[in-house]
Amino acid sequence: MLDTEVPADFRLTEAIGNAGEHAFSPEHLALRRSGDLTEDDVIGPYYRRHAPFRAKISPAMAVGDVIVITGRVWSFRKKTPIGGCLLDVWQADAAGHYDNEDSAHPPKPHTFINRSRFHCDERGHYELDTTFPGPYRMDATTWRSPHLHFLVRAIGYKTLVTQLFFEGAPYLETDPFVKRSLIIPLRDVVAEAGNYRHGTFDIVLADDIDETV
Protein backbone atom coordinates (compact mmCIF):
# COMPACT_ATOMS: atom_id res chain seq x y z
CA MET A 1 0.00 0.00 0.00
CA LEU A 2 1.31 3.44 -0.87
CA ASP A 3 2.45 5.73 1.90
CA THR A 4 0.16 8.77 1.75
CA GLU A 5 2.38 10.98 3.89
CA VAL A 6 4.93 13.30 2.33
CA PRO A 7 8.45 12.08 3.17
CA ALA A 8 10.03 13.90 6.10
CA ASP A 9 13.08 15.01 4.11
CA PHE A 10 11.05 17.22 1.77
CA ARG A 11 11.34 20.76 3.06
CA LEU A 12 8.18 22.85 2.98
CA THR A 13 10.01 25.82 1.53
CA GLU A 14 9.88 28.15 -1.40
CA ALA A 15 12.79 30.55 -1.15
CA ILE A 16 15.42 31.71 -3.60
CA GLY A 17 18.43 29.43 -3.41
CA ASN A 18 16.63 26.17 -2.66
CA ALA A 19 16.05 25.32 -6.31
CA GLY A 20 19.67 24.54 -7.05
CA GLU A 21 20.72 25.72 -10.48
CA HIS A 22 19.16 28.71 -12.17
CA ALA A 23 16.31 27.87 -14.48
CA PHE A 24 18.21 28.65 -17.67
CA SER A 25 21.67 27.32 -16.89
CA PRO A 26 23.29 25.37 -19.78
CA GLU A 27 22.06 22.08 -18.29
CA HIS A 28 18.48 23.17 -18.81
CA LEU A 29 18.63 24.81 -22.24
CA ALA A 30 17.34 21.70 -24.04
CA LEU A 31 13.88 20.31 -23.40
CA ARG A 32 13.77 16.93 -21.67
CA ARG A 33 14.29 14.07 -24.09
CA SER A 34 11.71 11.30 -24.15
CA GLY A 35 12.60 8.78 -21.46
CA ASP A 36 14.76 11.08 -19.34
CA LEU A 37 14.04 11.22 -15.62
CA THR A 38 11.58 13.97 -14.74
CA GLU A 39 13.44 16.71 -12.88
CA ASP A 40 12.44 17.44 -9.32
CA ASP A 41 11.55 20.84 -7.91
CA VAL A 42 10.78 22.40 -4.52
CA ILE A 43 7.57 21.33 -2.81
CA GLY A 44 6.78 24.91 -1.73
CA PRO A 45 5.03 26.08 1.44
CA TYR A 46 1.44 25.31 0.43
CA TYR A 47 1.30 21.51 0.31
CA ARG A 48 -1.49 19.91 2.36
CA ARG A 49 -1.90 16.24 3.22
CA HIS A 50 -5.04 14.19 2.64
CA ALA A 51 -6.54 16.06 -0.31
CA PRO A 52 -9.68 14.35 -1.65
CA PHE A 53 -9.56 11.87 -4.51
CA ARG A 54 -10.93 13.53 -7.65
CA ALA A 55 -9.74 14.16 -11.20
CA LYS A 56 -10.95 17.78 -11.29
CA ILE A 57 -8.53 19.99 -9.39
CA SER A 58 -10.37 23.34 -9.43
CA PRO A 59 -13.89 23.84 -8.02
CA ALA A 60 -16.89 23.72 -10.33
CA MET A 61 -17.47 27.07 -12.08
CA ALA A 62 -14.10 28.41 -10.92
CA VAL A 63 -12.92 31.58 -12.68
CA GLY A 64 -10.19 31.04 -15.28
CA ASP A 65 -9.33 29.26 -18.51
CA VAL A 66 -9.94 25.52 -18.38
CA ILE A 67 -6.89 23.33 -18.98
CA VAL A 68 -6.69 19.56 -19.30
CA ILE A 69 -3.38 17.80 -18.67
CA THR A 70 -2.87 14.20 -19.75
CA GLY A 71 0.14 11.94 -19.62
CA ARG A 72 1.63 8.65 -18.52
CA VAL A 73 3.95 7.70 -15.69
CA TRP A 74 6.95 5.62 -16.75
CA SER A 75 9.76 3.60 -15.20
CA PHE A 76 13.17 4.99 -16.15
CA ARG A 77 14.98 1.66 -15.84
CA LYS A 78 12.35 -0.65 -17.32
CA LYS A 79 11.02 1.82 -19.92
CA THR A 80 7.50 0.59 -19.18
CA PRO A 81 4.44 2.42 -17.80
CA ILE A 82 3.73 2.29 -14.06
CA GLY A 83 0.16 1.37 -13.24
CA GLY A 84 -1.72 2.56 -10.18
CA CYS A 85 0.72 5.24 -9.04
CA LEU A 86 -0.59 8.01 -6.79
CA LEU A 87 -0.50 11.64 -7.95
CA ASP A 88 -1.03 14.54 -5.58
CA VAL A 89 -1.61 17.87 -7.40
CA TRP A 90 -2.14 21.38 -6.01
CA GLN A 91 -2.04 24.92 -7.39
CA ALA A 92 -2.94 28.57 -6.99
CA ASP A 93 -6.24 29.86 -8.35
CA ALA A 94 -6.52 32.20 -11.34
CA ALA A 95 -5.70 35.17 -9.10
CA GLY A 96 -2.54 33.50 -7.76
CA HIS A 97 -3.88 32.51 -4.33
CA TYR A 98 -3.66 29.18 -2.45
CA ASP A 99 -6.39 28.06 -0.09
CA ASN A 100 -3.96 27.94 2.86
CA GLU A 101 -1.78 31.00 2.24
CA ASP A 102 -3.40 33.07 5.00
CA SER A 103 -2.18 31.58 8.28
CA ALA A 104 -4.55 33.84 10.22
CA HIS A 105 -7.54 32.32 8.42
CA PRO A 106 -6.65 28.73 7.55
CA PRO A 107 -9.10 26.54 5.63
CA LYS A 108 -11.27 24.09 7.53
CA PRO A 109 -9.61 20.67 7.88
CA HIS A 110 -11.86 19.02 5.30
CA THR A 111 -12.00 21.91 2.83
CA PHE A 112 -9.56 21.54 -0.07
CA ILE A 113 -9.59 24.05 -2.93
CA ASN A 114 -7.43 23.62 -6.05
CA ARG A 115 -5.85 20.41 -4.84
CA SER A 116 -6.60 16.70 -5.21
CA ARG A 117 -5.21 13.17 -5.36
CA PHE A 118 -5.85 10.50 -7.97
CA HIS A 119 -4.40 7.27 -9.30
CA CYS A 120 -3.21 6.65 -12.84
CA ASP A 121 -4.76 3.61 -14.53
CA GLU A 122 -3.18 0.20 -15.00
CA ARG A 123 -1.27 1.44 -18.06
CA GLY A 124 0.09 4.54 -16.36
CA HIS A 125 -2.34 7.03 -17.91
CA TYR A 126 -3.71 10.00 -16.00
CA GLU A 127 -5.89 13.01 -16.81
CA LEU A 128 -6.64 16.09 -14.76
CA ASP A 129 -9.00 18.99 -15.35
CA THR A 130 -8.45 22.41 -13.77
CA THR A 131 -8.22 26.16 -14.40
CA PHE A 132 -5.04 27.92 -15.45
CA PRO A 133 -3.18 29.04 -12.29
CA GLY A 134 -2.25 32.67 -11.83
CA PRO A 135 1.22 34.05 -11.12
CA TYR A 136 1.98 35.44 -7.67
CA ARG A 137 4.63 37.55 -5.99
CA MET A 138 7.14 35.64 -3.87
CA ASP A 139 8.84 38.73 -2.48
CA ALA A 140 9.21 42.40 -3.36
CA THR A 141 10.91 41.69 -6.69
CA THR A 142 10.30 38.02 -7.58
CA TRP A 143 7.24 36.48 -9.20
CA ARG A 144 6.32 32.82 -9.55
CA SER A 145 5.32 31.82 -13.06
CA PRO A 146 1.98 29.92 -13.29
CA HIS A 147 2.56 26.29 -12.32
CA LEU A 148 1.08 23.08 -10.96
CA HIS A 149 2.70 21.11 -8.14
CA PHE A 150 3.05 17.33 -8.44
CA LEU A 151 3.89 14.74 -5.78
CA VAL A 152 4.13 11.33 -7.46
CA ARG A 153 4.47 8.02 -5.61
CA ALA A 154 4.57 4.39 -6.68
CA ILE A 155 5.69 1.24 -4.90
CA GLY A 156 9.23 0.38 -5.94
CA TYR A 157 10.05 3.87 -7.22
CA LYS A 158 11.57 7.00 -5.74
CA THR A 159 9.01 9.62 -4.75
CA LEU A 160 9.06 12.64 -7.06
CA VAL A 161 8.19 16.21 -6.10
CA THR A 162 8.11 18.49 -9.14
CA GLN A 163 6.31 21.37 -10.83
CA LEU A 164 4.76 21.89 -14.27
CA PHE A 165 5.14 25.17 -16.20
CA PHE A 166 3.62 26.46 -19.45
CA GLU A 167 5.07 27.91 -22.63
CA GLY A 168 4.27 31.59 -23.07
CA ALA A 169 3.39 32.14 -19.40
CA PRO A 170 4.75 35.23 -17.66
CA TYR A 171 7.91 35.21 -15.52
CA LEU A 172 9.39 32.01 -16.97
CA GLU A 173 12.79 33.67 -17.33
CA THR A 174 12.88 35.20 -13.86
CA ASP A 175 11.15 32.60 -11.67
CA PRO A 176 14.09 30.92 -9.87
CA PHE A 177 12.31 27.56 -9.73
CA VAL A 178 11.54 27.14 -13.43
CA LYS A 179 13.36 24.26 -15.10
CA ARG A 180 13.27 24.15 -18.86
CA SER A 181 12.45 20.43 -19.00
CA LEU A 182 9.28 21.07 -16.97
CA ILE A 183 7.74 23.54 -19.46
CA ILE A 184 5.05 22.21 -21.80
CA PRO A 185 3.01 23.82 -24.60
CA LEU A 186 -0.78 24.09 -24.43
CA ARG A 187 -2.98 23.88 -27.52
CA ASP A 188 -6.53 25.19 -27.89
CA VAL A 189 -9.26 22.57 -28.20
CA VAL A 190 -12.80 23.33 -29.37
CA ALA A 191 -15.35 20.90 -27.92
CA GLU A 192 -19.13 20.71 -27.67
CA ALA A 193 -18.99 20.78 -23.88
CA GLY A 194 -16.76 23.88 -23.93
CA ASN A 195 -13.39 25.04 -25.15
CA TYR A 196 -10.23 24.27 -23.21
CA ARG A 197 -6.45 24.11 -23.52
CA HIS A 198 -4.69 20.77 -23.54
CA GLY A 199 -1.15 19.77 -22.62
CA THR A 200 0.79 16.53 -22.22
CA PHE A 201 3.09 15.89 -19.27
CA ASP A 202 4.72 12.46 -19.14
CA ILE A 203 6.44 11.63 -15.87
CA VAL A 204 9.47 9.32 -15.59
CA LEU A 205 10.30 7.95 -12.13
CA ALA A 206 13.60 6.59 -10.87
CA ASP A 207 13.51 2.97 -9.74
CA ASP A 208 14.17 2.65 -6.03
CA ILE A 209 17.10 0.27 -6.35
CA ASP A 210 20.87 0.53 -6.18
CA GLU A 211 21.75 0.64 -9.85
CA THR A 212 25.46 0.21 -9.07
CA VAL A 213 24.91 -3.40 -7.98
C-alpha positions as CSV (number, residue, x, y, z in Angstrom):
1,M,0.0,0.0,0.0
2,L,1.3,3.4,-0.9
3,D,2.5,5.7,1.9
4,T,0.2,8.8,1.8
5,E,2.4,11.0,3.9
6,V,4.9,13.3,2.3
7,P,8.5,12.1,3.2
8,A,10.0,13.9,6.1
9,D,13.1,15.0,4.1
10,F,11.1,17.2,1.8
11,R,11.3,20.8,3.1
12,L,8.2,22.9,3.0
13,T,10.0,25.8,1.5
14,E,9.9,28.2,-1.4
15,A,12.8,30.5,-1.1
16,I,15.4,31.7,-3.6
17,G,18.4,29.4,-3.4
18,N,16.6,26.2,-2.7
19,A,16.1,25.3,-6.3
20,G,19.7,24.5,-7.0
21,E,20.7,25.7,-10.5
22,H,19.2,28.7,-12.2
23,A,16.3,27.9,-14.5
24,F,18.2,28.6,-17.7
25,S,21.7,27.3,-16.9
26,P,23.3,25.4,-19.8
27,E,22.1,22.1,-18.3
28,H,18.5,23.2,-18.8
29,L,18.6,24.8,-22.2
30,A,17.3,21.7,-24.0
31,L,13.9,20.3,-23.4
32,R,13.8,16.9,-21.7
33,R,14.3,14.1,-24.1
34,S,11.7,11.3,-24.1
35,G,12.6,8.8,-21.5
36,D,14.8,11.1,-19.3
37,L,14.0,11.2,-15.6
38,T,11.6,14.0,-14.7
39,E,13.4,16.7,-12.9
40,D,12.4,17.4,-9.3
41,D,11.5,20.8,-7.9
42,V,10.8,22.4,-4.5
43,I,7.6,21.3,-2.8
44,G,6.8,24.9,-1.7
45,P,5.0,26.1,1.4
46,Y,1.4,25.3,0.4
47,Y,1.3,21.5,0.3
48,R,-1.5,19.9,2.4
49,R,-1.9,16.2,3.2
50,H,-5.0,14.2,2.6
51,A,-6.5,16.1,-0.3
52,P,-9.7,14.3,-1.7
53,F,-9.6,11.9,-4.5
54,R,-10.9,13.5,-7.6
55,A,-9.7,14.2,-11.2
56,K,-10.9,17.8,-11.3
57,I,-8.5,20.0,-9.4
58,S,-10.4,23.3,-9.4
59,P,-13.9,23.8,-8.0
60,A,-16.9,23.7,-10.3
61,M,-17.5,27.1,-12.1
62,A,-14.1,28.4,-10.9
63,V,-12.9,31.6,-12.7
64,G,-10.2,31.0,-15.3
65,D,-9.3,29.3,-18.5
66,V,-9.9,25.5,-18.4
67,I,-6.9,23.3,-19.0
68,V,-6.7,19.6,-19.3
69,I,-3.4,17.8,-18.7
70,T,-2.9,14.2,-19.7
71,G,0.1,11.9,-19.6
72,R,1.6,8.6,-18.5
73,V,3.9,7.7,-15.7
74,W,7.0,5.6,-16.7
75,S,9.8,3.6,-15.2
76,F,13.2,5.0,-16.1
77,R,15.0,1.7,-15.8
78,K,12.3,-0.7,-17.3
79,K,11.0,1.8,-19.9
80,T,7.5,0.6,-19.2
81,P,4.4,2.4,-17.8
82,I,3.7,2.3,-14.1
83,G,0.2,1.4,-13.2
84,G,-1.7,2.6,-10.2
85,C,0.7,5.2,-9.0
86,L,-0.6,8.0,-6.8
87,L,-0.5,11.6,-8.0
88,D,-1.0,14.5,-5.6
89,V,-1.6,17.9,-7.4
90,W,-2.1,21.4,-6.0
91,Q,-2.0,24.9,-7.4
92,A,-2.9,28.6,-7.0
93,D,-6.2,29.9,-8.3
94,A,-6.5,32.2,-11.3
95,A,-5.7,35.2,-9.1
96,G,-2.5,33.5,-7.8
97,H,-3.9,32.5,-4.3
98,Y,-3.7,29.2,-2.4
99,D,-6.4,28.1,-0.1
100,N,-4.0,27.9,2.9
101,E,-1.8,31.0,2.2
102,D,-3.4,33.1,5.0
103,S,-2.2,31.6,8.3
104,A,-4.6,33.8,10.2
105,H,-7.5,32.3,8.4
106,P,-6.6,28.7,7.5
107,P,-9.1,26.5,5.6
108,K,-11.3,24.1,7.5
109,P,-9.6,20.7,7.9
110,H,-11.9,19.0,5.3
111,T,-12.0,21.9,2.8
112,F,-9.6,21.5,-0.1
113,I,-9.6,24.0,-2.9
114,N,-7.4,23.6,-6.0
115,R,-5.8,20.4,-4.8
116,S,-6.6,16.7,-5.2
117,R,-5.2,13.2,-5.4
118,F,-5.9,10.5,-8.0
119,H,-4.4,7.3,-9.3
120,C,-3.2,6.7,-12.8
121,D,-4.8,3.6,-14.5
122,E,-3.2,0.2,-15.0
123,R,-1.3,1.4,-18.1
124,G,0.1,4.5,-16.4
125,H,-2.3,7.0,-17.9
126,Y,-3.7,10.0,-16.0
127,E,-5.9,13.0,-16.8
128,L,-6.6,16.1,-14.8
129,D,-9.0,19.0,-15.3
130,T,-8.4,22.4,-13.8
131,T,-8.2,26.2,-14.4
132,F,-5.0,27.9,-15.4
133,P,-3.2,29.0,-12.3
134,G,-2.3,32.7,-11.8
135,P,1.2,34.1,-11.1
136,Y,2.0,35.4,-7.7
137,R,4.6,37.5,-6.0
138,M,7.1,35.6,-3.9
139,D,8.8,38.7,-2.5
140,A,9.2,42.4,-3.4
141,T,10.9,41.7,-6.7
142,T,10.3,38.0,-7.6
143,W,7.2,36.5,-9.2
144,R,6.3,32.8,-9.6
145,S,5.3,31.8,-13.1
146,P,2.0,29.9,-13.3
147,H,2.6,26.3,-12.3
148,L,1.1,23.1,-11.0
149,H,2.7,21.1,-8.1
150,F,3.1,17.3,-8.4
151,L,3.9,14.7,-5.8
152,V,4.1,11.3,-7.5
153,R,4.5,8.0,-5.6
154,A,4.6,4.4,-6.7
155,I,5.7,1.2,-4.9
156,G,9.2,0.4,-5.9
157,Y,10.1,3.9,-7.2
158,K,11.6,7.0,-5.7
159,T,9.0,9.6,-4.7
160,L,9.1,12.6,-7.1
161,V,8.2,16.2,-6.1
162,T,8.1,18.5,-9.1
163,Q,6.3,21.4,-10.8
164,L,4.8,21.9,-14.3
165,F,5.1,25.2,-16.2
166,F,3.6,26.5,-19.4
167,E,5.1,27.9,-22.6
168,G,4.3,31.6,-23.1
169,A,3.4,32.1,-19.4
170,P,4.8,35.2,-17.7
171,Y,7.9,35.2,-15.5
172,L,9.4,32.0,-17.0
173,E,12.8,33.7,-17.3
174,T,12.9,35.2,-13.9
175,D,11.1,32.6,-11.7
176,P,14.1,30.9,-9.9
177,F,12.3,27.6,-9.7
178,V,11.5,27.1,-13.4
179,K,13.4,24.3,-15.1
180,R,13.3,24.1,-18.9
181,S,12.5,20.4,-19.0
182,L,9.3,21.1,-17.0
183,I,7.7,23.5,-19.5
184,I,5.0,22.2,-21.8
185,P,3.0,23.8,-24.6
186,L,-0.8,24.1,-24.4
187,R,-3.0,23.9,-27.5
188,D,-6.5,25.2,-27.9
189,V,-9.3,22.6,-28.2
190,V,-12.8,23.3,-29.4
191,A,-15.4,20.9,-27.9
192,E,-19.1,20.7,-27.7
193,A,-19.0,20.8,-23.9
194,G,-16.8,23.9,-23.9
195,N,-13.4,25.0,-25.1
196,Y,-10.2,24.3,-23.2
197,R,-6.5,24.1,-23.5
198,H,-4.7,20.8,-23.5
199,G,-1.1,19.8,-22.6
200,T,0.8,16.5,-22.2
201,F,3.1,15.9,-19.3
202,D,4.7,12.5,-19.1
203,I,6.4,11.6,-15.9
204,V,9.5,9.3,-15.6
205,L,10.3,7.9,-12.1
206,A,13.6,6.6,-10.9
207,D,13.5,3.0,-9.7
208,D,14.2,2.6,-6.0
209,I,17.1,0.3,-6.4
210,D,20.9,0.5,-6.2
211,E,21.8,0.6,-9.9
212,T,25.5,0.2,-9.1
213,V,24.9,-3.4,-8.0
